[in-house]
Amino acid sequence: MDDFVCNKLTEWGLSELIDRFKDHSMDKESLYDLDDQDIKDLIPEVGLRAKFKKRLRQLKEEQNTNQAAADSPVPVLPATSDKGKRNLNHQGESSKEQQPNKRQRENKTQSYTESIILSDVKDIIGSVLKKLHRQENTNLNNFLRTKIHDLKREKRELIGVFGRTGAGKSSLINAILGEKNLLPSGEITACTSVMIKVEANIRNSKYDADIEFIKPEEWKDEIWTMKQFLGNADEEWGDDEERRDIIEKLSAVYREEWKHKSPENLMDIKYFSEIEEFLQSQRTTLTCGSAKELSLKLVKYTRSASRQGEIMRYYWPLVKCVTVKVPNNDLLQHVTLVDLPGSGDWNKSRAKMWKGIVGNCSTVWIVTEINRAASEEEAWEILTSTCSLMGNGGQCQQIHFICTKSDVIEDPDDDADVHAHIIQRNVTAKEEVIKKYGSLNQVKKHFSDDCFKVFTVSSTEFLKRKRLNPEDTEIPQLQDFLKDLNDYHSETLNYVTGAYGILSLMQGANSTEGAGKKTDVSAELEKNLSHQLGRVKKAVEDAHKAFETRLIEGVKKSQSSCERTMSSFLYRSHHGFYNTLKCVVEKDGVHKTKKGKQINLNVKLASWLTDSIDEEFRKTFPNEEKYGSFNGVISSFSLDTERLIKKNQSLKLQLIFLKTEEEKIKTKLNKIIRERKKTIYNSLTETIVEKMLDCYKRAAAFSGPDSLKYMRDTILEHVQVSKDMMFEEAKAAMLKLLNDLKDDILKKLEKTMRESIELSLKTDDNSIPDVPTELEMVKRYYNELKRSSKELDITF
């Protein structure tokens, strides 16, 4: 142990720890690197550990403040946005490099402080839980233990990143995260359809990648389907893009050997000797010391051959998803970036995962090159084809249209004019993209103009700074956005508030004050609860009636228009349509062409139903968090505890607990509603899928001469026979799900609040341990967060 550690422990009044730290060879560097588990192992005593963590936190804050003030700006470091002062949708205005301002340094310190607070409060609650376990199992004791376990929730935000091959997605993600060599770029090898998640590594300081494979039986079925497709494809269209796509996939894994072998032979273990985990239905984990090393290892799982006749095998067709875990990156603390391919995968489990991820994205980045941003068909096709899945059928709040390679210009004759030329083109590109978005009426049913922002970025210039300063590359604005997401979705505030409520109830349970008032206060709370439940019930029933009225009209339009719409698709005569239709039926009605065109017959059939409710659905279930579902009736739910606290100070602790329970159940219900509303909206299309599956299977079975005619006839006849019942059943399924949601909301609200009232005001239990010290510590942390955080809108 060096003198620095010894002196600090003595200075902090913790000299009894010196021998312990000596035994573990602690020096200055390792002191700063201690994490929560290390500290817990070194100092098992809760009180002593809390003192040490407080001192270490203050030491690190002092170091961070001094370092931040001295540092020069480094472009790869994440910046912190100043809401209201910075416009994320800059129109190319130049700005000079600045050192981190006071607010940026304060926010960095605050973020670190909150992580220490969270750790401390978790330690306190952990010690309280041990005390409860040592007590007898009363109703209140069991209730408190359940509430403590419910505190352990962590939020994560998903950002979906779309874009065609070569648009610069990987380079963009690398630049934003300050990891130049993290994801393999298209400049090295060709891109594939693998989903890649990028998130924080909270386990260690290594670069990890978890590789999840599809199941071997799924791959065998896929081989059979693809070989059948190739065997049945019309020789006249032998060079069709779907055919080339299949050949590329089979050749990646088997090179030329797939051509003369059966699906059974192609499942021989010799083909998977490098990835034995695939045959065992297990995951592969790669662990590396650097991003570059991991990137090189990932190539064979995420990319295809870049040269004709390459010997190396590539396993991306067998990969379901890759999760890359990056150490020591604050931007990923509560955020996961997902590099997404288009929809319409041959593998059904991969297609299902894709749909689930897109529906769970709170933000979507659509990436395209700046020189064709407004005219790039694939980029706009992504937006129009997925808007319902992201909007009413998802939880997306923001769409960022990101124009890459803003530094690339033709014939840069005069370097002095290059900067001005780039800035002007950025302005023009943004204007054209915004104008294009304004014309997309179908998309705007799900998203307002405020949800759409345009960025013109240069990953290359952000790192090299030859022509543009960092701000002009707009990478810092995207970093600011991620920083805001992390700040806003910090788990600290919710956890500390919940802990404060639980400890308040425990301390209040041991108090004899206010005993004479408990009956009257309980009665008033019960009355308020009944009134609030009535408001919630009426709001949901009003929404049910509104949807039913609109769906009746939607059913009529569906029944009268479905055959005509289906015929307009089925009787196209363009070159290669047989192969296109064959792919559509093989994939249960969904297919993405190599050129990026999305085909979804199920969505086409459900479109009159979804169109009839889109406006009302968005109003009832807004994705924007500032608006509440069912006209805000959940968000405004209140037992009027604040007024009761002022009138009944002797019961303040119990009422504080009930106030925190109110907020917790509202947060929980809003999450439930957010998830269930996706199921409710998507049920319209899902019912159509269920009713069409048999038809697709029958159509896919045709081969040989006239099989195109048979496929067309099979689909059209099925629609004609099914239309009277299919759309009615879709309507009924959605309304039932909505009614089920109403019942669940009312049940959870009533059960949670009645139980909380019962156990906080109607139960005498002297077995609950006293927690005055723990309550005071958590209350102090709570008040500190309350002062510093704009998120807190609860007052006691």
C-alpha positions in Angstrom: 0.0 0.0 0.0 1.4 3.4 -0.9 1.4 6.6 1.3 -1.4 8.2 -0.6 -4.0 5.5 0.5 -2.6 5.4 4.0 -2.8 9.2 4.4 -6.3 9.3 3.0 -7.6 6.7 5.3 -6.1 8.5 8.3 -7.4 11.8 7.1 -10.9 10.3 6.8 -10.8 8.9 10.3 -10.8 5.3 9.0 -7.3 4.2 10.1 -8.7 0.9 11.3 -9.0 0.0 7.5 -5.2 0.4 6.9 -4.2 -3.1 7.6 -7.0 -4.5 5.6 -6.1 -2.4 2.6 -2.4 -3.4 3.0 -3.4 -7.0 2.8 -4.9 -6.3 -0.6 -2.0 -4.2 -1.9 -4.1 -1.1 -2.5 -2.4 1.9 -4.1 -3.7 5.2 -5.5 -4.7 3.8 -8.9 -6.6 0.8 -7.4 -8.3 3.1 -4.9 -9.9 5.1 -7.7 -10.8 1.8 -9.5 -12.8 0.3 -6.6 -16.3 -0.7 -7.6 -19.3 -1.4 -5.3 -18.6 -5.1 -5.1 -14.9 -4.5 -4.2 -15.8 -2.1 -1.5 -18.4 -4.5 -0.1 -15.8 -7.3 0.0 -13.2 -5.1 1.7 -15.6 -3.5 4.2 -18.6 -5.8 5.1 -19.7 -3.5 7.9 -22.5 -1.3 6.6 -21.8 1.8 8.7 -18.1 1.8 8.1 -18.6 1.1 4.4 -21.1 4.0 4.1 -18.5 6.4 5.6 -15.8 5.1 3.3 -17.9 5.4 0.2 -18.9 9.0 1.1 -15.3 10.0 1.4 -14.2 8.2 -1.8 -17.1 9.9 -3.6 -16.0 13.3 -2.5 -12.4 12.6 -3.5 -13.5 11.5 -7.0 -15.8 14.5 -7.4 -12.9 16.8 -6.5 -10.7 15.0 -9.0 -13.3 15.1 -11.8 -14.0 18.8 -11.3 -10.3 19.6 -11.4 -9.7 17.4 -14.4 -12.7 18.7 -16.3 -11.6 22.3 -15.8 -8.1 21.5 -17.1 -9.0 19.3 -20.1 -9.0 20.5 -23.7 -12.0 19.4 -25.8 -11.6 16.0 -27.3 -14.2 15.2 -29.9 -15.0 11.7 -29.0 -16.1 12.5 -25.5 -19.8 12.8 -25.0 -21.2 16.3 -24.6 -24.1 17.3 -22.4 -27.0 19.2 -24.0 -28.5 22.3 -22.7 -32.2 22.0 -23.3 -33.8 25.2 -24.4 -30.4 26.7 -25.4 -29.3 24.3 -28.1 -31.3 23.5 -31.2 -30.7 19.9 -32.1 -31.8 20.6 -35.7 -29.1 23.1 -36.5 -29.3 24.4 -40.1 -25.5 24.4 -40.5 -24.5 27.3 -38.4 -20.8 27.2 -37.6 -19.6 27.3 -34.0 -16.1 27.5 -32.5 -14.6 24.8 -30.3 -15.2 25.4 -26.7 -13.9 23.9 -23.5 -16.5 22.1 -21.4 -18.6 24.7 -19.8 -19.6 24.9 -16.1 -22.9 23.1 -16.7 -21.2 20.2 -18.5 -18.7 19.8 -15.6 -21.5 20.0 -13.1 -23.7 17.4 -14.9 -20.8 15.0 -15.2 -20.2 15.4 -11.4 -23.9 15.1 -10.7 -24.1 11.9 -12.8 -21.3 10.4 -10.8 -22.9 11.6 -7.5 -26.2 10.0 -8.4 -24.5 6.6 -9.0 -23.0 6.8 -5.5 -26.3 7.8 -4.0 -28.0 4.8 -5.7 -25.4 2.5 -4.5 -25.6 3.8 -0.9 -29.4 3.6 -0.8 -29.3 0.0 -2.2 -26.9 -0.9 0.6 -29.2 0.6 3.2 -32.2 -1.1 1.8 -30.2 -4.4 1.6 -29.4 -4.1 5.3 -33.1 -3.3 6.1 -34.2 -6.4 4.2 -31.9 -8.5 6.3 -33.5 -7.1 9.4 -36.9 -7.9 8.1 -35.9 -11.5 7.3 -34.9 -11.9 11.0 -38.4 -10.9 12.1 -41.5 -13.0 12.3 -43.6 -13.4 9.1 -46.5 -11.0 9.6 -48.6 -9.5 6.9 -46.8 -6.2 7.1 -43.4 -7.8 7.1 -44.2 -9.8 4.0 -45.7 -6.7 2.4 -42.5 -4.6 3.1 -40.2 -7.3 1.7 -42.3 -7.5 -1.5 -42.1 -3.7 -1.9 -38.3 -3.8 -1.5 -37.9 -6.4 -4.1 -40.2 -4.4 -6.4 -37.7 -1.5 -6.2 -35.1 -3.4 -8.3 -36.1 -2.1 -11.7 -33.8 -0.7 -14.4 -35.0 1.2 -17.4 -33.4 0.9 -20.8 -34.1 2.9 -23.9 -33.7 1.2 -27.4 -32.6 3.3 -30.4 -33.1 1.5 -33.7 -30.7 2.4 -36.4 -31.8 1.7 -40.0 -30.1 2.3 -43.3 -29.1 0.5 -46.5 -25.7 -1.1 -47.1 -22.9 1.6 -47.3 -25.0 4.4 -45.7 -22.5 4.7 -42.8 -24.4 3.2 -39.9 -21.4 1.4 -38.3 -19.2 4.4 -38.8 -21.8 6.7 -37.2 -22.2 4.4 -34.1 -18.4 4.1 -33.8 -17.9 7.9 -33.9 -20.8 8.7 -31.5 -19.4 6.2 -28.9 -15.8 7.3 -29.4 -14.9 3.8 -30.5 -13.3 4.1 -34.0 -12.9 0.4 -34.5 -15.9 -1.1 -32.7 -18.3 -2.2 -35.4 -17.0 -3.6 -38.7 -17.8 -1.1 -41.5 -19.0 -1.8 -45.0 -15.7 -0.5 -46.3 -14.1 -3.7 -45.0 -16.7 -6.4 -45.9 -20.2 -6.5 -47.2 -23.1 -5.9 -44.8 -25.7 -8.6 -43.9 -29.1 -9.0 -42.2 -27.7 -9.5 -38.7 -29.2 -7.4 -35.8 -26.4 -5.9 -33.7 -27.1 -4.5 -30.2 -24.6 -2.2 -28.6 -24.9 -1.7 -24.9 -22.8 -1.1 -21.8 -20.6 -3.8 -20.3 -21.4 -3.5 -16.6 -19.6 -6.8 -15.7 -16.0 -5.9 -16.5 -13.7 -3.6 -18.5 -13.4 -5.9 -21.5 -15.1 -5.7 -25.0 -17.6 -8.6 -25.1 -19.9 -9.9 -27.8 -22.7 -12.4 -27.1 -23.7 -14.2 -30.2 -27.2 -15.8 -30.3 -27.8 -18.4 -33.0 -31.1 -19.5 -34.6 -32.0 -23.1 -33.7 -30.5 -25.9 -35.8 -33.9 -27.2 -36.8 -34.9 -23.8 -38.0 -31.8 -23.7 -40.2 -32.6 -27.1 -41.6 -36.1 -26.0 -42.5 -34.7 -22.8 -44.0 -32.3 -24.8 -46.1 -35.1 -27.0 -47.4 -37.3 -24.0 -48.2 -34.5 -22.1 -50.0 -33.4 -25.2 -52.0 -37.1 -25.8 -53.0 -37.3 -22.2 -54.1 -34.2 -22.5 -56.2 -35.4 -25.7 -57.8 -38.8 -24.3 -58.6 -37.7 -20.9 -59.9 -38.5 -20.3 -63.5 -35.3 -20.6 -65.6 -36.3 -17.5 -67.5 -35.8 -15.5 -64.2 -32.8 -17.4 -63.0 -30.8 -14.3 -62.2 -33.6 -12.8 -60.1 -32.6 -10.9 -56.9 -34.3 -13.3 -54.5 -32.5 -16.2 -56.1 -29.1 -14.3 -55.7 -29.9 -13.6 -52.1 -30.4 -17.3 -51.3 -27.3 -18.3 -53.2 -25.3 -15.7 -51.2 -26.7 -17.0 -47.9 -26.0 -20.7 -48.7 -22.5 -20.0 -50.1 -21.5 -18.0 -47.0 -21.8 -21.1 -44.8 -21.1 -23.9 -47.3 -19.1 -22.2 -50.2 -20.0 -24.4 -53.2 -20.8 -27.6 -51.4 -24.5 -26.8 -50.9 -25.3 -27.2 -54.5 -25.2 -31.0 -54.6 -26.2 -32.0 -51.0 -29.5 -32.5 -49.3 -30.6 -30.5 -46.2 -29.8 -33.5 -44.0 -26.2 -33.7 -45.3 -25.8 -30.0 -44.9 -26.5 -30.3 -41.2 -23.3 -32.5 -40.8 -21.3 -31.5 -37.8 -18.2 -30.9 -40.0 -19.7 -27.6 -41.3 -20.0 -26.2 -37.8 -16.7 -27.2 -36.2 -15.9 -23.6 -35.6 -19.2 -22.9 -33.9 -20.1 -25.9 -31.9 -22.5 -23.8 -29.8 -24.8 -23.6 -32.8 -25.6 -27.3 -32.8 -26.0 -27.2 -29.0 -28.4 -24.3 -29.1 -26.0 -22.2 -27.0 -24.6 -18.8 -27.3 -21.0 -17.9 -28.1 -19.2 -15.2 -26.1 -16.2 -13.3 -27.5 -14.1 -11.4 -25.0 -11.3 -9.0 -26.1 -9.1 -6.4 -24.7 -9.8 -3.8 -27.4 -12.5 -2.7 -29.7 -10.4 -3.4 -32.8 -9.7 -7.0 -31.7 -13.4 -7.7 -31.1 -14.3 -6.1 -34.5 -12.0 -8.4 -36.3 -13.4 -11.5 -34.5 -17.0 -10.4 -35.3 -16.5 -10.2 -39.1 -17.3 -13.9 -39.7 -20.6 -13.6 -37.7 -21.9 -10.3 -39.1 -20.5 -9.8 -42.6 -20.3 -11.7 -45.8 -17.4 -12.4 -48.2 -15.9 -9.2 -49.8 -14.1 -11.1 -52.6 -15.3 -13.7 -55.1 -14.1 -17.2 -54.3 -13.0 -16.3 -50.7 -12.2 -19.5 -48.8 -13.2 -18.3 -45.3 -16.7 -19.4 -44.1 -19.1 -16.8 -42.8 -21.8 -17.7 -40.3 -24.1 -14.6 -40.4 -27.1 -16.7 -41.8 -27.0 -18.7 -38.6 -26.9 -15.7 -36.3 -30.1 -14.4 -34.7 -28.6 -11.4 -32.9 -25.2 -10.1 -31.7 -24.9 -8.1 -28.5 -21.7 -6.0 -28.3 -20.9 -4.8 -24.8 -18.7 -1.7 -24.4 -16.9 -0.9 -21.2 -16.6 2.5 -19.5 -19.1 4.4 -21.8 -21.5 6.7 -20.0 -23.6 7.1 -23.2 -24.7 3.5 -22.9 -25.6 3.5 -19.2 -29.3 3.2 -19.9 -29.4 3.1 -23.7 -29.0 0.3 -26.2 -28.3 1.0 -29.9 -29.5 -1.6 -32.3 -28.2 -1.8 -35.9 -31.3 -3.2 -37.7 -31.7 -4.7 -41.2 -35.0 -4.4 -43.0 -38.0 -6.8 -42.4 -39.0 -9.9 -44.3 -36.3 -12.4 -43.1 -36.6 -16.1 -44.2 -36.0 -17.1 -40.6 -39.3 -16.7 -38.6 -37.7 -16.4 -35.2 -35.3 -13.7 -36.4 -38.2 -11.9 -38.1 -40.2 -12.1 -34.8 -37.2 -10.7 -32.8 -36.9 -7.9 -35.4 -40.5 -6.9 -35.0 -40.3 -6.9 -31.2 -37.2 -4.7 -31.2 -38.7 -2.2 -33.7 -41.8 -2.0 -31.6 -39.7 -1.4 -28.4 -37.6 1.5 -29.8 -38.2 4.9 -28.2 -36.2 6.5 -30.9 -35.4 5.5 -34.5 -32.4 6.8 -36.6 -32.8 6.5 -40.3 -29.4 6.8 -41.9 -28.7 7.7 -45.5 -26.0 9.6 -47.5 -26.5 13.3 -47.8 -26.2 13.5 -51.6 -29.4 11.6 -52.1 -31.2 12.1 -48.7 -34.5 13.4 -50.0 -34.6 11.0 -53.0 -33.2 7.8 -51.4 -36.1 5.4 -51.9 -34.9 2.7 -49.4 -34.6 5.2 -46.5 -38.1 6.6 -47.0 -39.4 3.1 -47.6 -38.1 2.1 -44.2 -40.1 5.0 -42.6 -43.3 4.4 -44.5 -43.3 0.6 -44.1 -42.5 0.6 -40.4 -44.3 3.7 -39.2 -47.3 1.8 -37.8 -45.1 -0.7 -36.0 -43.1 2.2 -34.4 -46.0 4.5 -33.8 -49.4 3.2 -32.7 -48.0 -0.3 -32.7 -44.9 0.7 -30.8 -43.5 3.3 -28.4 -41.3 5.5 -30.7 -41.3 9.1 -29.7 -38.7 10.5 -32.0 -37.5 9.9 -35.6 -34.0 11.2 -36.5 -33.2 11.3 -40.2 -29.4 11.3 -40.3 -27.7 12.4 -43.5 -24.1 11.0 -43.4 -20.9 11.9 -45.3 -21.6 15.6 -45.2 -17.9 16.3 -45.8 -17.9 14.5 -49.1 -18.1 17.0 -52.0 -17.2 16.8 -55.6 -14.2 18.8 -57.0 -13.1 20.7 -53.9 -11.1 23.3 -55.9 -10.6 25.9 -53.2 -10.2 24.7 -49.6 -11.3 28.1 -48.4 -14.7 27.6 -49.9 -15.1 24.0 -48.9 -16.3 24.7 -45.4 -18.9 27.2 -46.6 -20.0 24.8 -49.4 -20.5 22.0 -46.8 -22.5 24.2 -44.5 -24.8 25.5 -47.3 -25.4 22.0 -48.6 -26.3 20.9 -45.1 -29.0 23.6 -44.9 -30.4 22.6 -48.3 -30.4 18.9 -47.4 -32.4 19.6 -44.2 -34.9 21.7 -46.0 -35.5 19.1 -48.7 -35.8 16.2 -46.1 -38.3 18.2 -44.0 -40.3 19.0 -47.0 -40.4 15.3 -48.0 -41.5 14.3 -44.5 -44.3 16.8 -44.7 -45.8 15.0 -47.7 -45.9 11.6 -46.0 -49.5 11.6 -44.8 -49.5 8.0 -43.7 -46.5 8.5 -41.5 -47.9 11.7 -39.9 -50.9 9.7 -38.7 -48.4 8.2 -36.2 -45.9 11.1 -35.7 -46.2 14.9 -35.4 -43.8 17.3 -37.0 -42.2 17.8 -33.6 -41.1 14.1 -33.5 -39.0 14.5 -36.7 -35.5 15.9 -36.7 -32.8 16.0 -39.3 -29.0 15.8 -38.7 -26.2 16.2 -41.2 -23.2 14.4 -39.9 -19.7 13.5 -40.9 -18.1 10.7 -38.8 -14.8 11.1 -40.7 -14.5 14.9 -40.0 -15.5 14.4 -36.4 -12.5 12.3 -35.8 -10.0 14.1 -38.2 -11.2 17.7 -38.1 -9.6 18.8 -41.4 -12.5 20.8 -42.8 -15.1 21.0 -40.0 -15.0 21.6 -36.3 -16.8 19.0 -34.2 -20.1 21.0 -33.8 -20.5 21.3 -37.6 -20.3 17.5 -37.9 -23.4 17.3 -35.6 -22.0 14.2 -33.9 -21.9 16.2 -30.6 -25.7 16.9 -30.9 -26.4 13.2 -31.2 -24.1 12.5 -28.2 -26.1 15.2 -26.3 -29.3 13.4 -27.2 -28.0 10.1 -25.8 -26.7 11.9 -22.7 -30.2 13.4 -22.1 -31.8 9.9 -22.5 -29.4 8.5 -19.9 -30.0 11.4 -17.5 -33.8 11.3 -17.9 -34.0 7.6 -17.5 -31.7 7.3 -14.5 -33.1 4.8 -12.0 -31.8 6.7 -9.1 -34.7 9.0 -8.5 -37.4 6.3 -8.6 -35.4 3.9 -6.4 -34.7 6.5 -3.8 -38.3 7.8 -3.7 -39.6 4.2 -3.3 -37.0 3.5 -0.6 -38.0 6.7 1.2 -41.7 5.6 1.2 -40.9 2.1 2.5 -38.7 3.4 5.4 -41.4 6.0 6.2 -44.0 3.3 6.6 -41.6 1.2 8.7 -40.9 4.1 11.1 -44.6 5.1 11.1 -45.6 1.5 12.0 -43.7 1.8 15.3 -45.2 5.2 16.2 -48.3 5.5 18.5 -48.9 9.1 17.2 -52.2 9.7 15.4 -53.8 6.5 16.4 -57.1 8.2 17.0 -57.1 9.7 13.5 -56.4 6.5 11.6 -60.0 5.5 11.2 -61.1 8.8 9.8 -58.2 9.2 7.4 -58.6 5.6 6.2 -62.3 6.3 5.4 -61.4 9.4 3.5 -58.8 7.6 1.5 -61.2 4.8 0.7 -63.8 7.4 -0.5 -61.2 9.1 -2.7 -60.1 5.7 -4.1 -63.7 4.8 -5.1 -64.1 8.1 -6.9 -60.8 7.8 -8.7 -61.6 4.2 -9.9 -64.8 5.5 -11.3 -63.0 8.1 -13.3 -60.6 5.5 -14.7 -63.4 3.1 -15.6 -65.4 5.8 -17.5 -62.3 7.0 -19.5 -61.5 3.5 -20.7 -65.1 2.7 -21.5 -65.4 5.9 -23.5 -62.3 4.9 -25.5 -63.9 1.4 -26.1 -67.0 3.0 -27.6 -65.0 5.4 -29.8 -62.9 2.5 -31.2 -66.0 0.3 -31.7 -67.7 3.0 -33.8 -64.7 3.5 -36.0 -64.0 -0.2 -36.4 -67.6 -0.9 -37.7 -66.8 1.5 -40.5 -63.4 0.0 -41.0 -64.9 -3.5 -41.4 -67.3 -2.3 -44.1 -64.5 -0.7 -46.1 -62.3 -3.8 -45.7 -65.0 -6.1 -47.0 -65.8 -4.0 -50.0 -62.1 -3.2 -51.0 -60.0 -6.2 -50.1 -60.4 -8.2 -53.3 -59.6 -5.2 -55.5 -56.5 -4.4 -53.5 -55.3 -8.0 -53.4 -55.8 -8.3 -57.2 -53.8 -5.2 -57.9 -50.8 -6.8 -56.2 -51.3 -10.4 -57.4 -51.6 -9.6 -61.1 -48.5 -7.5 -61.6 -46.6 -8.7 -64.6 -43.1 -7.4 -64.0 -40.1 -9.6 -64.7 -39.4 -11.9 -61.8 -42.8 -11.6 -60.1 -43.1 -15.4 -59.7 -40.1 -15.4 -57.4 -41.3 -12.4 -55.5 -44.7 -13.9 -54.8 -43.0 -17.2 -53.9 -40.9 -15.4 -51.3 -44.0 -13.6 -50.0 -46.0 -16.8 -49.4 -43.0 -18.7 -48.0 -42.5 -15.9 -45.4 -46.2 -15.7 -44.3 -47.0 -12.7 -46.4 -44.0 -10.5 -45.6 -41.0 -9.9 -47.8 -38.3 -7.3 -48.4 -36.7 -7.2 -51.9 -33.0 -6.7 -52.3 -33.7 -3.1 -53.4 -35.4 -2.4 -50.1 -39.0 -2.6 -51.2 -41.2 -3.8 -48.3 -44.1 -6.1 -49.2 -46.6 -7.1 -46.5 -49.9 -8.5 -47.6 -51.2 -8.8 -44.0 -50.7 -5.0 -43.5 -52.5 -4.4 -46.8 -55.5 -6.4 -45.8 -55.6 -4.8 -42.3 -55.1 -1.2 -43.6 -58.7 -0.2 -43.7 -59.1 -1.3 -40.1 -56.0 0.5 -38.8 -56.7 3.6 -40.9 -60.1 3.8 -39.2 -58.7 4.0 -35.7 -55.2 5.6 -36.2 -56.1 9.1 -35.2 -58.2 8.0 -32.2 -55.6 5.5 -31.1 -52.8 8.0 -31.1 -54.9 10.4 -29.0 -55.8 7.6 -26.6 -52.3 6.1 -26.3 -49.8 8.8 -27.1 -46.2 7.7 -27.2 -45.0 11.1 -25.9 -44.5 10.8 -22.1 -45.8 14.3 -21.4 -49.3 13.2 -22.4 -51.1 10.5 -20.5 -53.1 7.5 -21.8 -56.9 7.7 -21.7 -56.8 11.5 -21.7 -54.4 11.6 -18.7 -56.8 9.8 -16.3 -54.0 7.5 -15.0 -51.4 10.3 -14.6 -53.9 12.4 -12.7 -55.0 9.6 -10.4 -54.6 10.8 -6.8 -55.9 10.0 -3.3 -55.2 13.6 -2.3 -52.5 12.6 0.1 -50.7 15.9 0.0 -53.7 17.7 1.5 -54.1 15.0 4.0 -50.5 15.3 5.1 -51.0 19.0 5.9 -54.1 18.2 7.9 -52.7 15.1 9.7 -49.0 15.7 10.6 -49.1 12.9 13.1 -49.7 10.4 10.3 -47.2 12.1 7.9 -44.9 9.0 7.6 -47.8 6.7 6.6 -49.2 9.2 4.1 -45.7 9.8 2.6 -45.6 6.1 2.0 -49.1 6.1 0.3 -48.0 9.0 -1.9 -45.0 7.1 -3.1 -47.2 4.1 -3.7 -49.5 6.2 -5.8 -46.6 7.3 -8.0 -45.2 3.8 -8.2 -48.5 2.2 -9.3 -49.0 5.0 -11.8 -45.6 4.4 -13.3 -46.2 0.6 -13.3 -49.6 1.0 -15.0 -48.2 3.4 -17.6 -45.6 0.7 -18.5 -48.3 -2.0 -18.6 -50.5 0.2 -20.8 -47.5 1.0 -23.1 -46.9 -2.7 -23.7 -50.5 -3.7 -23.9 -51.4 -1.0 -26.4 -48.9 -2.5 -28.8 -50.7 -5.8 -28.6 -54.1 -4.2 -28.9 -53.2 -2.2 -32.1 -51.2 -5.0 -33.7 -54.0 -7.5 -33.0 -55.8 -6.2 -36.1 -52.9 -7.4 -38.3 -52.2 -10.5 -36.2 -55.7 -11.7 -36.7 -55.4 -11.3 -40.4 -52.1 -13.3 -40.3 -53.8 -16.1 -38.4 -56.6 -16.2 -41.0 -54.2 -16.1 -43.9 -51.6 -18.6 -42.8 -53.3 -21.7 -44.2 -53.7 -19.9 -47.5 -50.0 -19.0 -47.6 -49.0 -22.6 -46.9 -51.2 -23.9 -49.7 -49.9 -21.3 -52.1 -46.3 -22.0 -51.3 -46.7 -25.8 -52.0 -47.3 -25.2 -55.7 -44.4 -25.9 -58.2 -43.9 -26.5 -61.9 -45.9 -25.1 -64.8 -48.8 -22.7 -64.0 -47.8 -22.5 -60.3 -47.9 -18.7 -60.5 -51.6 -18.9 -61.6 -52.3 -21.4 -58.8 -50.7 -19.2 -56.2 -52.7 -16.2 -57.3 -56.0 -18.1 -57.5 -55.4 -19.7 -54.0 -54.8 -16.3 -52.3 -57.7 -14.5 -54.0 -60.2 -17.3 -53.5 -59.3 -17.4 -49.8 -59.8 -13.7 -49.4 -63.2 -13.9 -51.1 -64.4 -16.7 -48.9 -62.9 -15.3 -45.6 -63.7 -11.6 -45.9 -67.1 -11.6 -44.2 -65.8 -13.1 -41.0 -62.0 -12.2 -41.1 -62.4 -8.5 -40.5 -65.2 -8.9 -38.0 -63.0 -11.3 -36.0 -60.2 -8.8 -36.1 -62.4 -6.1 -34.7 -63.8 -8.3 -32.0 -60.3 -9.4 -30.9 -59.1 -5.9 -30.5 -62.1 -4.7 -28.5 -61.7 -7.7 -26.2 -58.1 -6.9 -25.6 -59.1 -3.3 -24.7 -61.7 -4.5 -22.3 -59.3 -6.9 -20.7 -56.9 -4.0 -20.2 -59.6 -2.0 -18.5 -60.3 -4.9 -16.1 -56.6 -5.3 -15.3 -56.0 -1.6 -14.7 -58.9 -1.3 -12.3 -58.0 -4.6 -10.5 -54.3 -3.6 -10.0 -55.2 0.0 -8.9 -57.8 -1.1 -6.4 -55.8 -4.1 -5.0 -52.5 -2.1 -4.6 -54.0 1.0 -3.0 -56.5 -0.9 -0.7 -53.7 -3.1 0.5 -51.4 -0.1 1.1 -54.1 1.7 3.0 -54.9 -1.4 5.0 -51.3 -2.1 6.1 -50.3 1.4 6.7 -53.3 2.7 8.7 -55.3 -0.3 9.9 -52.5 -2.7 11.0 -50.7 -2.7 14.3 -47.4 -4.6 14.1 -44.7 -4.0 16.7 -42.4 -6.6 15.2 -41.2 -4.1 12.5 -37.6 -3.0 13.3 -36.9 0.7 14.0 -35.1 2.4 11.1 -34.7 6.1 12.2 -31.0 6.3 11.1 -31.7 4.6 7.7 -34.8 6.9 7.2 -32.8 10.0 8.0 -30.0 9.0 5.6 -32.4 8.2 2.7 -34.4 11.3 3.4 -31.2 13.4 3.1 -30.4 11.7 -0.2 -34.0 12.2 -1.4 -33.9 15.9 -0.6 -30.6 16.3 -2.4 -32.1 14.7 -5.5 -35.2 16.8 -5.1 -33.1 20.0 -5.2 -30.9 19.0 -8.1 -33.4 17.2 -10.4 -36.0 18.8 -12.6 -37.6 15.3 -13.0 -39.1 15.3 -9.5 -42.7 16.5 -9.5 -43.7 15.0 -6.2 -43.7 17.1 -3.1 -44.6 16.1 0.4 
